[in-house]
């Protein structure tokens, strides 16, 4: 027998992607970052990646019932994108460190 989710949990599930989007906007506009914006490219990549991932999360959430394949693709795309950005930040950080502190 299939049970329907309660209205309260359904509302909570509909609000969470918007909460993540709002938090990512605050993070993007905030001067406090994991990678400060004083590092010109790294700081911008950091902000844009978190904002992009939250937008992909929002799109994935609203297509999970109607377009299941699209939602699945967006889920993997979101995580691959974040993994790529994390690796890019690490590589650029190491290269920057080697250029600055190379004796």
Secondary structure, 3 states (H helix, E strand, C coil): CCCCCCHHHHHHHHHHHHHHHHHHHHHHHCCCCCCCCCCHHHHHHHHHHHHHHHHHHHHHHHHCCCCHHHHHHHHHHHHHHHHHHHHHHHHHHHHHHHHHHCC
